[in-house]
Amino acid sequence: MDELNELLSEIRACTLCADALPLGPRPVLNVGRGARIAIAGQAPGIRVHQTGIPWNDPSGDRLRTWLGVDRATFYDPSCFAIIPMGFCYPGTVKGKGDLPPRPECRATWHDRLFRTLDGIELTVCIGQYALDYHLPGQRRPTLTETVRDWRAFLPSHLPTPHPSGRNNLWLNRNPWFQAEVVPALQERVARLLAS
């Protein structure tokens, strides 16, 4: 078994933080050889936990629209490596949404996993936890400022807000994201997928 497949088997069998997970461990990620684009999100929501399919919810529909790809392309592990900062559903805080990703994933798996993925040319960093890991010391004081300065991180990284409906207000207040960032993201993704 090659290094990537062995590592993915270890991740899928992980129970490091089982006691802290309200629904138990169910690591959700989609990774394969040859992917040139990484999707670095936060952690699976409850719907994703139930299906075991990453971004299998309305947030995923919006994300695929931002990327300009269909479901088949998005879930093709030779195109996209889908790697959340936490692999399991962390639970919720009443009235505030999901809890942050469990830190055990980042500490145990992420460095090893990204070392095996030497073909990644673009990492789409979704939300503050992904920004903290993928752009250490480079992010701006706020998520909005970091996303507004998106050109500074290309060609290897592109920061975005989370595509959740909870961010509709942010998207309405920041129309430049849809007008400037989304078309640039779609163009970069299309170019990588075509080459």
C-alpha positions as CSV (number, residue, x, y, z in Angstrom):
1,M,0.0,0.0,0.0
2,D,1.4,3.4,-0.9
3,E,1.9,6.2,1.7
4,L,-1.2,8.1,0.8
5,N,-3.6,5.1,1.0
6,E,-2.0,4.0,4.2
7,L,-2.4,7.4,5.7
8,L,-6.0,7.6,4.6
9,S,-6.8,4.2,6.2
10,E,-5.3,5.5,9.4
11,I,-7.4,8.7,9.3
12,R,-10.6,6.9,8.5
13,A,-10.0,4.6,11.5
14,C,-9.1,7.5,13.9
15,T,-10.8,7.7,17.3
16,L,-8.5,10.2,19.0
17,C,-11.3,12.5,20.1
18,A,-14.2,10.1,20.2
19,D,-15.2,11.1,23.7
20,A,-15.6,14.7,22.6
21,L,-17.7,14.0,19.6
22,P,-21.5,14.1,20.1
23,L,-22.2,11.6,17.3
24,G,-18.9,9.7,17.5
25,P,-16.1,9.6,15.0
26,R,-16.8,9.5,11.3
27,P,-13.9,11.1,9.5
28,V,-15.1,12.7,6.2
29,L,-12.6,13.7,3.5
30,N,-12.0,12.9,-0.2
31,V,-8.4,12.7,-1.3
32,G,-6.7,11.0,-4.2
33,R,-3.5,11.1,-6.2
34,G,-3.3,13.8,-8.9
35,A,-5.5,16.4,-7.3
36,R,-4.2,19.9,-8.1
37,I,-6.8,21.8,-6.0
38,A,-7.3,21.4,-2.3
39,I,-10.5,22.5,-0.6
40,A,-9.6,23.3,3.0
41,G,-12.8,23.8,5.0
42,Q,-13.6,23.8,8.7
43,A,-15.4,20.5,9.8
44,P,-18.3,18.5,8.6
45,G,-21.8,19.6,9.5
46,I,-24.4,17.1,10.7
47,R,-25.8,16.4,7.2
48,V,-22.3,15.6,6.0
49,H,-21.7,13.4,9.0
50,Q,-24.9,11.5,8.3
51,T,-24.0,10.9,4.6
52,G,-20.2,10.7,4.8
53,I,-20.0,12.9,1.7
54,P,-18.1,16.2,2.2
55,W,-19.9,19.4,1.3
56,N,-23.1,17.4,0.7
57,D,-25.4,20.3,1.8
58,P,-26.5,23.8,0.7
59,S,-23.0,25.2,1.6
60,G,-21.5,22.7,-0.8
61,D,-23.9,23.7,-3.6
62,R,-22.8,27.3,-3.1
63,L,-19.1,26.3,-3.0
64,R,-19.4,24.4,-6.2
65,T,-21.0,27.5,-7.8
66,W,-18.1,29.6,-6.6
67,L,-15.7,27.1,-8.1
68,G,-17.6,26.8,-11.3
69,V,-17.7,23.0,-11.2
70,D,-20.4,20.3,-11.1
71,R,-20.8,17.6,-8.5
72,A,-19.0,14.9,-10.5
73,T,-15.9,17.1,-11.0
74,F,-15.9,18.3,-7.4
75,Y,-16.0,14.7,-6.0
76,D,-13.4,13.4,-8.4
77,P,-10.4,12.9,-6.1
78,S,-8.0,13.3,-9.0
79,C,-9.3,16.8,-9.4
80,F,-10.0,18.0,-5.8
81,A,-8.6,17.0,-2.5
82,I,-11.3,17.9,0.1
83,I,-9.6,18.2,3.4
84,P,-11.4,19.9,6.3
85,M,-9.5,21.2,9.3
86,G,-11.5,18.7,11.5
87,F,-12.5,15.5,9.9
88,C,-15.5,14.7,12.2
89,Y,-18.7,16.6,13.1
90,P,-17.8,18.6,16.3
91,G,-21.3,19.3,17.5
92,T,-23.0,22.7,17.9
93,V,-23.3,25.6,20.3
94,K,-27.0,26.5,20.7
95,G,-27.8,29.5,18.5
96,K,-24.3,29.9,17.3
97,G,-23.8,27.1,14.8
98,D,-21.2,24.4,14.8
99,L,-18.3,24.1,17.2
100,P,-14.8,24.7,15.9
101,P,-12.9,21.8,14.3
102,R,-11.3,19.5,16.9
103,P,-7.6,20.4,17.1
104,E,-6.5,16.8,17.2
105,C,-6.9,16.5,13.4
106,R,-4.6,19.4,12.6
107,A,-2.0,18.2,15.1
108,T,-2.1,14.6,14.1
109,W,-2.9,14.4,10.4
110,H,-2.6,17.6,8.4
111,D,1.1,18.0,8.1
112,R,1.5,14.3,7.1
113,L,-1.4,14.5,4.6
114,F,-0.3,17.7,2.9
115,R,3.3,16.3,2.6
116,T,1.9,13.4,0.5
117,L,-0.1,15.7,-1.8
118,D,2.8,17.2,-3.8
119,G,0.6,18.1,-6.8
120,I,-1.6,20.7,-5.1
121,E,-1.2,24.0,-6.9
122,L,-4.2,25.9,-5.4
123,T,-5.6,25.6,-1.8
124,V,-9.0,27.3,-1.3
125,C,-8.9,28.3,2.3
126,I,-12.5,28.5,3.6
127,G,-12.8,30.3,6.9
128,Q,-10.5,31.3,9.7
129,Y,-9.3,27.8,10.8
130,A,-8.1,27.0,7.3
131,L,-6.5,30.4,7.0
132,D,-4.7,29.9,10.3
133,Y,-3.2,26.6,9.1
134,H,-2.5,27.3,5.5
135,L,-1.5,31.0,5.8
136,P,0.3,31.2,9.2
137,G,1.4,34.7,10.0
138,Q,0.1,36.0,6.6
139,R,-3.6,36.5,7.3
140,R,-4.9,40.0,7.9
141,P,-6.5,41.0,11.3
142,T,-10.0,40.0,10.1
143,L,-11.4,37.4,7.7
144,T,-12.9,40.2,5.6
145,E,-9.5,42.0,5.2
146,T,-7.8,38.7,4.4
147,V,-10.4,37.8,1.7
148,R,-10.3,41.4,0.3
149,D,-6.5,41.0,-0.1
150,W,-7.0,37.7,-2.0
151,R,-4.6,38.6,-4.8
152,A,-1.7,38.6,-2.4
153,F,-2.0,34.9,-1.8
154,L,-2.2,33.7,-5.4
155,P,-1.3,31.6,-7.2
156,S,-1.0,29.0,-4.4
157,H,-3.9,30.0,-2.0
158,L,-7.2,31.8,-2.2
159,P,-9.1,32.8,1.0
160,T,-12.9,32.7,1.0
161,P,-15.6,33.1,3.6
162,H,-17.6,30.0,4.5
163,P,-20.3,29.4,1.9
164,S,-22.9,28.8,4.6
165,G,-26.3,30.5,4.5
166,R,-25.2,32.0,7.9
167,N,-22.9,34.2,5.8
168,N,-25.6,35.7,3.6
169,L,-25.3,39.0,5.5
170,W,-21.5,39.1,5.0
171,L,-22.0,38.3,1.3
172,N,-24.6,41.1,0.9
173,R,-22.3,43.6,2.7
174,N,-19.3,42.6,0.5
175,P,-20.6,42.4,-3.1
176,W,-17.0,42.7,-4.3
177,F,-16.5,39.0,-3.3
178,Q,-19.0,37.8,-5.9
179,A,-18.0,40.4,-8.5
180,E,-14.2,40.0,-8.2
181,V,-13.1,36.9,-6.2
182,V,-15.6,34.4,-7.6
183,P,-14.7,35.0,-11.3
184,A,-11.0,34.8,-10.5
185,L,-11.5,31.6,-8.6
186,Q,-13.5,30.1,-11.4
187,E,-10.9,31.0,-13.9
188,R,-8.0,29.6,-11.8
189,V,-9.9,26.4,-11.2
190,A,-10.8,26.0,-14.9
191,R,-7.2,26.5,-15.9
192,L,-5.9,23.9,-13.4
193,L,-8.5,21.3,-14.3
194,A,-7.8,21.8,-18.1
195,S,-4.1,21.4,-17.8
